[in-house]
Amino acid sequence: MSTEVKAAGSGSRWKLSLDTWAVLAAFLAALLIRAGVFKHLPW
């Protein structure tokens, strides 16, 4: 019986978890608010 080892980075390079995308979106929103691009975001 043989086992195959798949490389962790064999998939798409930009395939990130949903949590990672949410954190990046929150940082981007905070940066835009801090820069004055948006005065208020209606959450």
MMTF fields as JSON, N, C-alpha, C and O atoms, coordinates in Angstrom:
{
  "mmtfVersion": "1.0.0",
  "mmtfProducer": "UNKNOWN",
  "numBonds": 171,
  "numAtoms": 172,
  "numGroups": 43,
  "numChains": 1,
  "numModels": 1,
  "chainsPerModel": [1],
  "groupsPerChain": [43],
  "chainIdList": ["A"],
  "bondAtomList": [4, 2, 8, 6, 12, 10, 16, 14, 20, 18, 24, 22, 28, 26, 32, 30, 36, 34, 40, 38, 44, 42, 48, 46, 52, 50, 56, 54, 60, 58, 64, 62, 68, 66, 72, 70, 76, 74, 80, 78, 84, 82, 88, 86, 92, 90, 96, 94, 100, 98, 104, 102, 108, 106, 112, 110, 116, 114, 120, 118, 124, 122, 128, 126, 132, 130, 136, 134, 140, 138, 144, 142, 148, 146, 152, 150, 156, 154, 160, 158, 164, 162, 168, 166],
  "bondOrderList": [1, 1, 1, 1, 1, 1, 1, 1, 1, 1, 1, 1, 1, 1, 1, 1, 1, 1, 1, 1, 1, 1, 1, 1, 1, 1, 1, 1, 1, 1, 1, 1, 1, 1, 1, 1, 1, 1, 1, 1, 1, 1],
  "groupList": [{"groupName": "MET", "atomNameList": ["N", "CA", "C", "O"], "elementList": ["N", "C", "C", "O"], "formalChargeList": [0, 0, 0, 0], "bondAtomList": [1, 0, 2, 1, 3, 2], "bondOrderList": [1, 1, 2], "singleLetterCode": "M", "chemCompType": "L-PEPTIDE LINKING"}, {"groupName": "SER", "atomNameList": ["N", "CA", "C", "O"], "elementList": ["N", "C", "C", "O"], "formalChargeList": [0, 0, 0, 0], "bondAtomList": [1, 0, 2, 1, 3, 2], "bondOrderList": [1, 1, 2], "singleLetterCode": "S", "chemCompType": "L-PEPTIDE LINKING"}, {"groupName": "THR", "atomNameList": ["N", "CA", "C", "O"], "elementList": ["N", "C", "C", "O"], "formalChargeList": [0, 0, 0, 0], "bondAtomList": [1, 0, 2, 1, 3, 2], "bondOrderList": [1, 1, 2], "singleLetterCode": "T", "chemCompType": "L-PEPTIDE LINKING"}, {"groupName": "GLU", "atomNameList": ["N", "CA", "C", "O"], "elementList": ["N", "C", "C", "O"], "formalChargeList": [0, 0, 0, 0], "bondAtomList": [1, 0, 2, 1, 3, 2], "bondOrderList": [1, 1, 2], "singleLetterCode": "E", "chemCompType": "L-PEPTIDE LINKING"}, {"groupName": "VAL", "atomNameList": ["N", "CA", "C", "O"], "elementList": ["N", "C", "C", "O"], "formalChargeList": [0, 0, 0, 0], "bondAtomList": [1, 0, 2, 1, 3, 2], "bondOrderList": [1, 1, 2], "singleLetterCode": "V", "chemCompType": "L-PEPTIDE LINKING"}, {"groupName": "LYS", "atomNameList": ["N", "CA", "C", "O"], "elementList": ["N", "C", "C", "O"], "formalChargeList": [0, 0, 0, 0], "bondAtomList": [1, 0, 2, 1, 3, 2], "bondOrderList": [1, 1, 2], "singleLetterCode": "K", "chemCompType": "L-PEPTIDE LINKING"}, {"groupName": "ALA", "atomNameList": ["N", "CA", "C", "O"], "elementList": ["N", "C", "C", "O"], "formalChargeList": [0, 0, 0, 0], "bondAtomList": [1, 0, 2, 1, 3, 2], "bondOrderList": [1, 1, 2], "singleLetterCode": "A", "chemCompType": "L-PEPTIDE LINKING"}, {"groupName": "GLY", "atomNameList": ["N", "CA", "C", "O"], "elementList": ["N", "C", "C", "O"], "formalChargeList": [0, 0, 0, 0], "bondAtomList": [1, 0, 2, 1, 3, 2], "bondOrderList": [1, 1, 2], "singleLetterCode": "G", "chemCompType": "PEPTIDE LINKING"}, {"groupName": "ARG", "atomNameList": ["N", "CA", "C", "O"], "elementList": ["N", "C", "C", "O"], "formalChargeList": [0, 0, 0, 0], "bondAtomList": [1, 0, 2, 1, 3, 2], "bondOrderList": [1, 1, 2], "singleLetterCode": "R", "chemCompType": "L-PEPTIDE LINKING"}, {"groupName": "TRP", "atomNameList": ["N", "CA", "C", "O"], "elementList": ["N", "C", "C", "O"], "formalChargeList": [0, 0, 0, 0], "bondAtomList": [1, 0, 2, 1, 3, 2], "bondOrderList": [1, 1, 2], "singleLetterCode": "W", "chemCompType": "L-PEPTIDE LINKING"}, {"groupName": "LEU", "atomNameList": ["N", "CA", "C", "O"], "elementList": ["N", "C", "C", "O"], "formalChargeList": [0, 0, 0, 0], "bondAtomList": [1, 0, 2, 1, 3, 2], "bondOrderList": [1, 1, 2], "singleLetterCode": "L", "chemCompType": "L-PEPTIDE LINKING"}, {"groupName": "ASP", "atomNameList": ["N", "CA", "C", "O"], "elementList": ["N", "C", "C", "O"], "formalChargeList": [0, 0, 0, 0], "bondAtomList": [1, 0, 2, 1, 3, 2], "bondOrderList": [1, 1, 2], "singleLetterCode": "D", "chemCompType": "L-PEPTIDE LINKING"}, {"groupName": "PHE", "atomNameList": ["N", "CA", "C", "O"], "elementList": ["N", "C", "C", "O"], "formalChargeList": [0, 0, 0, 0], "bondAtomList": [1, 0, 2, 1, 3, 2], "bondOrderList": [1, 1, 2], "singleLetterCode": "F", "chemCompType": "L-PEPTIDE LINKING"}, {"groupName": "ILE", "atomNameList": ["N", "CA", "C", "O"], "elementList": ["N", "C", "C", "O"], "formalChargeList": [0, 0, 0, 0], "bondAtomList": [1, 0, 2, 1, 3, 2], "bondOrderList": [1, 1, 2], "singleLetterCode": "I", "chemCompType": "L-PEPTIDE LINKING"}, {"groupName": "HIS", "atomNameList": ["N", "CA", "C", "O"], "elementList": ["N", "C", "C", "O"], "formalChargeList": [0, 0, 0, 0], "bondAtomList": [1, 0, 2, 1, 3, 2], "bondOrderList": [1, 1, 2], "singleLetterCode": "H", "chemCompType": "L-PEPTIDE LINKING"}, {"groupName": "PRO", "atomNameList": ["N", "CA", "C", "O"], "elementList": ["N", "C", "C", "O"], "formalChargeList": [0, 0, 0, 0], "bondAtomList": [1, 0, 2, 1, 3, 2], "bondOrderList": [1, 1, 2], "singleLetterCode": "P", "chemCompType": "L-PEPTIDE LINKING"}],
  "groupTypeList": [0, 1, 2, 3, 4, 5, 6, 6, 7, 1, 7, 1, 8, 9, 5, 10, 1, 10, 11, 2, 9, 6, 4, 10, 6, 6, 12, 10, 6, 6, 10, 10, 13, 8, 6, 7, 4, 12, 5, 14, 10, 15, 9],
  "groupIdList": [1, 2, 3, 4, 5, 6, 7, 8, 9, 10, 11, 12, 13, 14, 15, 16, 17, 18, 19, 20, 21, 22, 23, 24, 25, 26, 27, 28, 29, 30, 31, 32, 33, 34, 35, 36, 37, 38, 39, 40, 41, 42, 43],
  "secStructList": [7, 7, 7, 7, 7, 7, 7, 6, 6, 1, 1, 7, 6, 6, 7, 7, 7, 2, 2, 2, 2, 2, 2, 2, 2, 2, 2, 2, 2, 2, 2, 2, 2, 2, 2, 6, 1, 7, 1, 7, 7, 7, 7],
  "xCoordList": [0.835, 0.0, 0.889, 1.743, 0.692, 1.509, 0.654, -0.545, 1.3, 0.585, 1.208, 2.425, 0.374, 0.863, 0.846, -0.096, 1.895, 1.972, 1.75, 2.503, 0.713, 0.419, 1.072, 1.075, 1.622, 2.253, 1.189, 0.128, 1.47, 0.492, 0.259, -0.851, 1.269, 1.138, 0.879, 1.165, 0.352, 0.154, -1.05, -1.147, -1.985, -3.185, -2.908, -1.767, -3.972, -3.852, -3.105, -3.262, -2.308, -1.51, -2.374, -2.04, -3.476, -4.322, -5.481, -6.41, -5.453, -6.55, -6.359, -5.616, -7.036, -6.955, -8.282, -9.31, -8.249, -9.477, -10.409, -9.99, -11.67, -12.662, -12.323, -12.545, -11.796, -11.398, -10.294, -10.305, -9.35, -8.252, -8.773, -8.349, -9.696, -10.276, -11.064, -11.03, -11.768, -12.538, -11.617, -11.914, -10.519, -9.56, -8.93, -8.774, -8.567, -7.991, -8.988, -8.609, -10.258, -11.28, -11.466, -11.652, -11.415, -11.55, -10.367, -10.552, -9.168, -7.99, -8.064, -7.709, -8.519, -8.657, -9.693, -9.469, -10.823, -11.853, -11.332, -11.587, -10.615, -10.049, -9.042, -8.987, -8.251, -7.269, -7.946, -7.528, -8.991, -9.704, -10.432, -10.498, -10.978, -11.629, -10.595, -10.826, -9.454, -8.395, -7.828, -7.457, -7.762, -7.235, -8.253, -7.898, -9.509, -10.516, -11.286, -12.076, -11.066, -11.793, -13.271, -14.135, -13.558, -14.921, -15.055, -14.188, -16.14, -16.399, -17.071, -16.833, -17.921, -18.682, -19.126, -19.569, -19.006, -19.509, -20.732, -20.652, -21.853, -23.061, -23.017, -23.407, -22.56, -22.445, -23.8, -23.982],
  "yCoordList": [-1.165, 0.0, 1.24, 1.394, 2.111, 3.317, 4.544, 4.578, 5.528, 6.771, 7.896, 7.944, 8.797, 9.95, 11.168, 11.389, 11.943, 13.168, 14.334, 14.531, 15.093, 16.261, 17.481, 17.66, 18.312, 19.533, 20.508, 20.617, 21.222, 22.151, 23.326, 23.855, 23.736, 24.887, 24.506, 25.296, 23.333, 22.907, 23.569, 23.608, 24.1, 24.733, 26.159, 26.556, 26.898, 28.291, 29.076, 28.826, 30.006, 30.786, 31.74, 32.049, 32.203, 33.189, 32.543, 33.246, 31.257, 30.569, 30.723, 29.968, 31.701, 31.968, 31.612, 31.521, 31.413, 31.063, 32.271, 33.412, 31.995, 33.062, 33.997, 35.204, 33.462, 34.288, 35.268, 36.424, 34.808, 35.669, 36.804, 37.949, 36.497, 37.549, 38.55, 39.748, 38.087, 38.981, 39.923, 41.111, 39.41, 40.24, 41.267, 42.429, 40.854, 41.795, 42.888, 44.051, 42.523, 43.517, 44.501, 45.696, 44.003, 44.883, 45.839, 47.016, 45.356, 46.233, 47.282, 48.441, 46.883, 47.83, 48.896, 50.08, 48.482, 49.446, 50.405, 51.607, 49.889, 50.742, 51.724, 52.878, 51.273, 52.156, 53.267, 54.423, 52.922, 53.932, 54.934, 56.12, 54.463, 55.377, 56.287, 57.485, 55.711, 56.5, 57.548, 58.645, 57.204, 58.126, 59.221, 60.219, 59.032, 60.044, 59.812, 60.663, 58.682, 58.379, 58.177, 58.656, 57.469, 57.259, 57.884, 57.71, 58.612, 59.188, 58.181, 58.161, 57.335, 56.383, 55.237, 55.472, 54.011, 52.861, 52.315, 51.974, 52.229, 51.704, 50.186, 49.479, 49.683, 48.238, 47.727, 46.524],
  "zCoordList": [0.0, 0.0, 0.0, 0.873, -0.965, -1.036, -0.742, -1.019, -0.183, 0.119, -0.678, -0.859, -1.15, -1.892, -0.991, -0.231, -1.09, -0.308, -1.261, -2.215, -0.984, -1.821, -1.209, 0.009, -2.064, -1.586, -1.123, -1.738, -0.033, 0.527, -0.413, -0.472, -1.135, -2.021, -3.462, -4.362, -3.708, -5.081, -5.731, -6.958, -4.91, -5.447, -5.89, -6.125, -5.994, -6.386, -5.313, -4.118, -5.751, -4.828, -4.003, -2.859, -4.576, -3.917, -3.16, -2.762, -2.954, -2.265, -0.754, -0.128, -0.191, 1.237, 1.885, 1.214, 3.175, 3.883, 3.957, 3.766, 4.235, 4.346, 5.501, 5.405, 6.574, 7.715, 7.323, 7.747, 6.521, 6.093, 5.232, 5.392, 4.311, 3.467, 4.316, 4.033, 5.345, 6.206, 6.973, 7.103, 7.474, 8.206, 7.27, 7.646, 6.056, 5.09, 4.714, 4.577, 4.546, 4.225, 5.378, 5.15, 6.616, 7.782, 7.887, 8.195, 7.637, 7.661, 6.556, 6.773, 5.38, 4.277, 4.61, 4.362, 5.169, 5.554, 6.625, 6.556, 7.602, 8.653, 8.085, 8.508, 7.135, 6.508, 5.717, 5.783, 4.969, 4.181, 5.073, 4.749, 6.196, 7.13, 7.785, 7.944, 8.162, 8.798, 7.84, 8.26, 6.547, 5.543, 5.188, 4.561, 5.588, 5.318, 4.023, 3.614, 3.38, 2.149, 2.456, 1.721, 3.539, 4.004, 5.375, 6.231, 5.586, 6.91, 7.814, 9.021, 7.223, 8.031, 7.118, 5.994, 7.6, 6.867, 7.587, 8.767, 6.9, 7.542, 7.673, 6.744, 8.785, 8.978, 9.198, 9.389]
}
